[in-house]
Amino acid sequence: MEKLIFEISSPGRKGYSLPNLDVPDADIKSFIPQEYLRKDEPDLPEVSELDCVRHFTRLSQLNYSIDTNFYPLGSCTMKYNPKINEKMAGLPQFTGLHPYQPDTSVQGMLEVLYETEQALCKICGMDAFTLQPAAGAHGELTGMLIVRAYHTSKGNPRKKVVIPDSAHGTNPASAALCGYEVVTVRSDKAGRIDLEALKSVMSDEVAVLMLTNPNTLGLFEKNVKEIADIVHKAGALLYLDGANLNALLGVARPGDMGFDVCHVNLHKTFSTPHGGGGPGSGPVGVKAILADFLPIPRIKQKRSKFLFDYDAKRSIGRVRAFYGNTGVIIRAYCYMKLLGSDGLKDATFEAVLNANYLKTKLKNDYRLAVADEPCMHEFVLTGKDKKELGVKTLDIAKRLLDYGFYAPTVYFPLIVEEAIMIEPTETESKETLDAFAETMIKIAAEAKSNASLLTGAPHITPVRRLDEVLAARELNLRWKRPGA
Ligand SMILES: *Cc1c(COP(=O)(O)O)cnc(C)c1O
């Protein structure tokens, strides 16, 4: 176990060597007003440079990362992020820009933003995009504000947002944040939105239906055209939570399915290492009828010049300072350029193939959450039968850590008891998928023969099973010197 740097500290040890001060100490102190001078030394660790480097290098090696291992994390699209994207986003010509520079001196950056918007319009079948939102959830809020502005412009903002029971928790949160009442619509036995249930909740009070397609069970909503008709007939709009766009790239376009507004998660579908809270990017695309409501500024091209346009009377205003997380946007731009339209389509086909391959490998040892039909880019298992052996889905997830795998998404979607949600992505090799499947099968056998191996897991990780309730209730991350 790695000690804290305070615990390896030794009084007087230094991590630097500097020449002696060649001006009197008192001189320096006289520059700073008395009240700002500290009275005592700060309580900092005292270690040599080498010990400091080794300590932090060892800590970094405790990290799990996409560069070291597989993340079968459902709904998160944890794919390989080409290193060239990192290099491009790190170019000083980008990182050295200041957001207050005049448009004329940042033409290259504006061109990248403009072209990214255009490419997303093409991929999604939308008429206009904004790159401002900082993540998917922020995109949802932006989308809801646009929906509200649209209905308000027609005389009534309406009251309700309809959301399927399989949706991600950010959907109802975004709708509620925008002042809407959330109405849940149930899924049918097969795991898709129930059309009769949808019809029964639609009325002229409904502002929008927020749909995820493919949905969080990894199933394509085959009735999407019919759903769009039902929604539009009630004068409502259709919103796509585009977090699962990795199953559609180059194959099907939300705009063609009848969606009026959507967000995409650049950090998921279009590469960028993510997790741990960001940074992300959640651009929002709309059909022409909603374009006037997009956040300002918009990027426009006039003759061969790019500029920020603030002239939009019906805009919902800004949703973020400046113009979004440009570092993530540059990565997405490079990713799209690198793959091209054929490459993006291949990514989708391979993501779907990999998911189906894993699902087939696991379905004899684990129960599928829904009937066995081909899935899109992800699939969901249920640990219901394992529960009868005294093993919870959480125990299976923890046991995977012992074998060097990141745990899949668990207990989501909420409609599946003991859910285990797996998304391999297109970037994993057959060997990796096989190794993961073999491990999952081994764990299923352990559940039968020696359940305590699972309920006591993880056994070999740097920290064992944490008290998650205590961690959530007492969020105290500050170290205090014993006795202090
Ligand atoms: C990830 C995700 C979101 C939220 O996106 P963030 O970028 O994490 O804010 C919404 N819906 C689904 C289905 C997701 O997987």
PDBQT file of the ligand as one rigid body, heavy atoms in Angstrom, charges set to zero:
ROOT
HETATM    1  C1  LIG A 501     -23.864   9.504 -20.783  1.00  0.00    +0.000 C 
HETATM    2  C2  LIG A 501     -25.315   9.598 -21.008  1.00  0.00    +0.000 A 
HETATM    3  C3  LIG A 501     -26.014  10.807 -20.774  1.00  0.00    +0.000 A 
HETATM    4  C4  LIG A 501     -25.381  12.013 -20.115  1.00  0.00    +0.000 C 
HETATM    5  O1  LIG A 501     -24.270  12.493 -20.808  1.00  0.00    +0.000 OA
HETATM    6  P1  LIG A 501     -23.057  13.220 -20.049  1.00  0.00    +0.000 P 
HETATM    7  O2  LIG A 501     -22.169  13.603 -21.182  1.00  0.00    +0.000 OA
HETATM    8  O3  LIG A 501     -22.469  12.212 -19.119  1.00  0.00    +0.000 OA
HETATM    9  O4  LIG A 501     -23.632  14.398 -19.331  1.00  0.00    +0.000 OA
HETATM   10  C5  LIG A 501     -27.359  10.849 -21.092  1.00  0.00    +0.000 A 
HETATM   11  N1  LIG A 501     -27.996   9.774 -21.584  1.00  0.00    +0.000 NA
HETATM   12  C6  LIG A 501     -27.361   8.597 -21.813  1.00  0.00    +0.000 A 
HETATM   13  C7  LIG A 501     -28.139   7.447 -22.389  1.00  0.00    +0.000 C 
HETATM   14  C8  LIG A 501     -25.999   8.474 -21.532  1.00  0.00    +0.000 A 
HETATM   15  O5  LIG A 501     -25.379   7.314 -21.726  1.00  0.00    +0.000 OA
ENDROOT
TORSDOF 0
